[in-house]
């Protein structure tokens, strides 16, 4: 098979599954549930193969796809010509890492989706649509295609939350739509401005032009304009990350969305914010990003400390994890703001590591809700007696979240802080308070639930079932492998980091 078809199968196989599912009667619950899980496997297998190729030194250039797509007349200020927007997809080490994150979590979330209680067909259709959108975001090679897939994820997630969420699901879904829609509108303005000024939406060409290597074209975008565009990019993806004070919608979503959807939301969709800042911010405006680094570092410190303090005082496990995600995304901002090799590597590592850890934690939340119908920590004491295996996995996920050596969280936090201390030791010292506080609130929540005051345990509080072992073990393996052998990530992203540093003149 021609290798260029791999990306098409990777991204569009969920849509093929969606079309096939349309002919299945909605009453076939068991078939639909199994189909939903099996339908994620083609993307997972290709993602694993592609990532292994990257680790063996392949650049996946033969996977690239480019076809003429949209043509229209001249709107440029520069010269008369017919403008083309090509259908361009491709993958490098960074994007393939994000694709692998997406494919693994999608498969695990599909297993967790067995607990969905109503309208399984509609849910599975939207699940496939969401997966295709996420994979498309990470493989798009131009801004228009990126934006289309970005919007697909927005629509699919909106309906998944609004239809299958908790009591306040509609409020949560509209909050999600409004905040993220505003971010999308700002991003669209940036895309349109760049297209009008340069005549291209291809990431690689824009990187070349904005670096000042494009002669007359590049000179039409001033340093001030680049500053405004970077600010817009940071706000647009700050909604998605989320960055303080743009985070309020995220807590509602984490509380109200079904756990299988939150696995995708916290594990992948939030990480699109970090990926977008890297692709639209660091890669296109490296000099401007470097000049703004101190403000990005301050934003990272605020995110880290705010999230950690608020998580500490929460009594609902979902809210603890929601504010914990905000706090951990502060580490991503810190690493990117450091604008050096260690910092950027730590930020990417944290993006992927937290994706697996947060998905793991919300998998456990889903299991817990299915048994007890509550996530109130005060009502969950003594779980270790009735659910020892569950409590063991909860401890592993908690320790990974607080950064225990040997697990992925430690490598990401250590590397990101190494980059910060290299140039900004005072900011690093202040931010390290957040790491200490993280250890306190994570251990407090885990210990209170596992060994706290004994709650009358009910018969429904049984331990893990066979089907629940699969995602729990898989996500544990991902976290442990990244923790004991971090080269499995750093090797893949080295070329992307070097490209960014070259743009900064490093």
N, C-alpha and C positions, 0 to 999 in steps of 0.2 A: 504493500500500500504506500502511495505517495505520502511522505511525512507531513505535507501541508494540510492533509485532511485531519491530522490528529487534533488540531485546535478546533476545527469545526465540530468534530465529534465531541470533544471535551465540553464545549460551550452549548452546543445545540442538542445534544442527546437528551437533556431534561425536557426540551421542548418537543422532541419526537415522542418521548414518553407521555407528555401532556396530551398530544394529539391522539395517541393510542388509547389513553384512558377515557377520552371523550365517548368512545363507543361502548364502554363498560357500564352496565346498569348500576345506578347509585346504591342499590340494595345489596350489592356484593361486597360487604364490608371486609371480610377476611382477605379476599383477592385484592381489593384496592390497597389494603394496608401492606400486604407483601409486595405488591407492584410498586408502591411508593418507596419501599426500601430497596428493592432490586434495581429500580430505575436510577438510583444514584451511583450504582457500581461502575458503569462505563466511564463516567467522569473521574471516579476515584482511581480506577486502574490506569487511565492515561496520565493522570496527575502524578501517580507514583512512578510510572515509567519515565515521564518527562523530568521529574526531579532527580531520578537516578542518573539520567543522561547529563544533567547539569553538574552533578557531583563528580561525574567522570570526565568533566572538562568540555563537554559539548556546549556550543552556544545556541543551539536550537534555531539557527538562522533558516534551516530548511523547513521549519515549522511555520514560517511567516506566510501570511495571506495578504494579497493586495489585488483588488479588482476595482475598476472604475465604477463609481456609485452614483454621485450626484454632480450634475453640471449646470452652471448658470452663468449669466453675463457678468460683466465687469462691475464691481462695486469698490474697487481699490482706488485710493488717491494717487497711486503711483504709476500705473501703466495700464494700457488697454489690453485685456486678455480675457479668455474664458476660464472661469474658475472651476476646479474639480475638487470634489471631496471623495476620496477613495475609501472603499471598505478595507480597512487595514487592521489585521490582528497579528500579534506576535508574542513572544515570551522571552524574558531573560531570567537571570537567577532570582531577582527580587520578585518579579511577577509570578514565576513558577512556585516560589515559596508561598505566596499568598493564595495561589490556586490550590496548592496542596492543603493548606489550612482550610480553605473553603470546602474542598471535596471530602476531607476527613470529617469535619464537623457536620456537613450536610448528611453524610451517611449515618453518623451517630444520632443526629437529630431525627432522622427518618425512623430509626428504631424506637426512639423516645416518643415518636408520634403515635405509636400503638395505643397510647393512653387517651388520645382524642376521642371524645364521647359522642360527637354528632357530625353529621354531614361530611363524612370522610372523603367523598369524591371531590367536593369543592375545595376542601382543605388540601388534598394531595395535588390538585391542579395548580393551586396557588403556590404550593411548596416547590413544585418543579419550575414554575415561572420565576420564583425568587432565586432558586439555585442558578438558573441560566443567567439571570441578571448579575448576580455576584461574580460568576466566572467571567462574564463578558467585561465587567469593569476592569478586572485584573489583566485581561489580554488585549484590551483596546490599544491601538497605536495612534489614534487621533482623538481629539477632544470631543468631536461630535458623537462618535461611537461611544466613547466613555460616558458622555452625558445621557445618551439614550438608555444604555444599560443601567446607569445610576438611577434614572427615573423609573425604570422597570422595577427595581428593588423597592423603591418608595411606594409604588402602587400596590405591589404584592404584599408588602409588610403591613400597609394600612388596612387592607381587608383581612389579613390573618389576625391582626390584633382586634379589629372591630367586630369580627364575627365569632372568633373562638377564644376571646380573652375572658377576664373575670367580670365582676359586677360593674365596675366603672370602665369597661373596655372601650366604649364609644368616646368617652372623654380622652382616654389615653391615645386612641388612634388619631383623633383630630389634633391633639397636641403634637403627636409625631408628624402628622402631615403638615401642619402650619409651620413648625420650627424648621423641619428639613426642607419643606418647600421654599421657605425664605432663603435658606442656604443655597438651594438649587438656582433660584432666581439670581442671586449674586454671582454664582459661578457662571451662569449663562452670559451675564454682562461681560465678564472677563473673557470668555471664549469669543464672543462677538467682537469685542474691541481688538483682540489679538488678530482675529481673522481679517478684519477691515484693514488693519495696519500692515499685515504681512502677507495676506493672501493664502495662508496655509493654516491648517489645524493639526498638522502632523507633529507629534511631540519632538521627534528627532530634528526636524527642520527648524522648529521654533527654538529649540535649544541652541542650534547653530546660529540662527539670526539674532536672538536676544543676547548672545555672548559677544556680539559686535563683529562677527565674522561675515555678516551678510551685506556689507557695503552700504549702499544707499538705503536699502530697506530697513536695516537695523537702526540707522540713525533717526528714523522717524519716531521712535519710542524713547522718550527722555527718561532720565533717571527718576524724576519725580513721578512720571506715569508708572514706571516699574514699581516704585514704592507703594502707590495706591493700589496697583493690581495685586501686589503681594499681600497688602492688608486685606483686600477683598477675598483673596484665596484663603487666608488664615481664618477669616470670619466664616466663610462658606463651609470650610471643612471643620471649623471649630464647633459648629452646630452638631456635626456628625460624630466628632471625636468621643465625648463632648468636652469642651473647655468651659471653665467658669467665666462668666455667668450665663452661658448659653446651654446649661445642662438640665434645666428644670423638666423638660419633656421626658428626658431619659428615665428618670426615677419612676414616673407613671407607667412607662412602657415595661420596665423590668417587673413592676408589681402586678400589672394587669394582663400582660400577654401570656399565652400558654407557655409552659416551660420549654417545650421543644422549639418554639419560635424564639424564645429568649436565648436559647443556646446559639442560634444563628445570629441573633441580634448582637449579643455581647461578644460572641466569638468572632464574627466576621464583619457585620455591618458597621459596628463602631470602628473597626480597624480600617475601613475604607476612608475614614477621616485622616488617619495617620498616613495611609498610602497616598491620598490626594495631596496632602501637604508636601510629601516628598516629590511627587511627580509634577505638580503645578507650582510648588513653591521652591523647593531646594534645587530641582533640576533646571527649571526655567529661569529663575532669578537668584542664582547662587550668591552673587555679590551683594545684592540688596538684602538677601536673607542673612548674610553674615553681618551686615551693618545693624540689622534689627535683632541680633541674637540675644542681647541683654534683655530686651522686652519679652522675648519668647521664653527665656530662662525664668524671668519673674512670673510669667503666666504659668509656667510649669510648677514653680514652687507653690503658688496660690492653689492650683489644682490639687497638688499632692497633699498639702496641709488641710485645705478645706474638706476634701473628700474623706481624709482620715479622721478628722475631728468629728464630722457629722456621722460617719459610720460608727464611731465609738459609742455614741449615745443612742443608737437605734436598738429597738427590741424585736423588730421584724427581720427575719433572715434575708428576705428579698431586698429590703432597703439597705441592710448592711452590705450586701453584694453590689447593689447599685452604686452606692457612694464609694465602695471599694474600687469599682471600675473607674469612677471619676478620678480617684486618687492615683490609681496606677497609670492612667493616661497622662497624669502630670509627669511621670517619669519619661514617657515618650517625648513630651515637649522639652523636658530638661535635656535629654540626649540630643534632640535635633537642634536645640538652642546652643548647645556646646559647639556645634559646627566643626567638629574634628572627627577623626576616624573612629576613635573609641566611642564618642558620644552617639554618632549616627548608627554605628553598629549596635550599640546598646538599645537605641530607640527601636530599630527594626526587630531586634531580638525580643524586646519587651512586647512589641505589637503581636508577634506570633505566639510567644509564651503565654501572654495573658489571654489570647484567643482560646488556646487549649484549656487553660486553667478555669476561665470563667464559664466556658461551655461545660466543663466537668462539674463545676459547682452547681450550675443550673440543671444539669442532668440529675444530680442528687436532690436538688430542691423539688424537681418534678416527682421523683420517687417518694419523697417525704409527703408531698401534698396528696398524692394518690392514697397513702396510708392513713394520714392523720387529718387531712383537710385543714391544716394550719401551718403557718410559718412563724408563729409567735415563739420566740426562743424561750420565753418564760413558761410555755406549756410543753416543752420538748425535752425536759430533763430526764436523764437516765436512759438514753437511747442505746448506750453501749450494752446494756443487759439484754434487751429484746432484739436489737438489730446490730450485733457486733461487726458483721462484715460491712454493713453500710457505714457504721461509725469509723471503721478502719479507712475506708475510701475518703470519708469526709475529712479525716485527719491528714491524709496524704495531700488532698486538694488544698486544705488550709495551710499546711506547711509550705507547699509550693507557692501559694499566694503571698506568704510573708517573706519568702526568699531564703528558704533553708538550703545550705550547700548540698549539691548532689541533685537538685531539682532545677527546672528551667528558670524559675523566678530569680534564683540567686545569680545566675550568669547574666541575665538581662539587667538587673539592678546594679550589679557590680560594674559591668562595662559602661553603662550609662553614667554612673557616678564618677567613674574613672575619667571619662571625658569632661565632666563638669569640673572636677577638682583640678584638672590639668590647667585650666585657664581661669576659673572662677571659684576659688576655694571657699570664699565667704558664703556665696550662694549655695555651694555644695554642702557646707556645714549646716546652714539653716534647713535645707531640703532634707537632710538626713534625719531630722526630727520626725518627718513624716514616715520614714521607714520604721523607726522605733515604735511610733504610734500604731502603725499597721500590724506589727507583731502583737501588740497589746490587744487590739480589738478582734483580730482573727482568732487568737488563742482563747480569748474570753468567750467568743461565740461558740467555738468548737467544744471547749471544755464544759460550758454551761449545758449544751445539748447532750453531750455524751455522758457526762458524769455529774451534772447538776442535780438539784433536788428532785427526788423521784416523782414522776408524774404517773398517775394510774394508767398503766399501759393496756391498750385494747387488743383484741384478737386480730384486728386488721393490721396491726403494726408488725407484720412479718418481715423477715430479712430479705435480702436480694433474691430475685428469681433468676433463672438461667438467662433469659433474654436481656436482663439488666446487667448481667456480668459483662456482656460483649462490649458495649460502649464504655463501661467503667474501666475495664482492663485496657482497652485500646487507648483511651485518653491518658491513663496512667503511664502507659508505655511511652507515649509521645513526650510527656513531661519529664520522665526519667531519662530517656535517651538524649533529649536536648540538654539535660542537666549534667550528665556524665560525659557526653561527647558533643560539646557545643560546635565543633568544627562542621558538624552536619548542617548547620545553618550558616556559620560564618564563611565557609568555602563558597557557598552558592551566591552570597550577596557581595562578595569582595569586588567584583568588577563594577557593580552598580555604585558602590561607595567610592571607588577610585575615580569613576567618571564624575561624581558629584564634587569630589575634592579638587579635581582638575579644573572644574568650572569655577571654583573658589580661588584658583591660583595656587593650590597647595601641592 
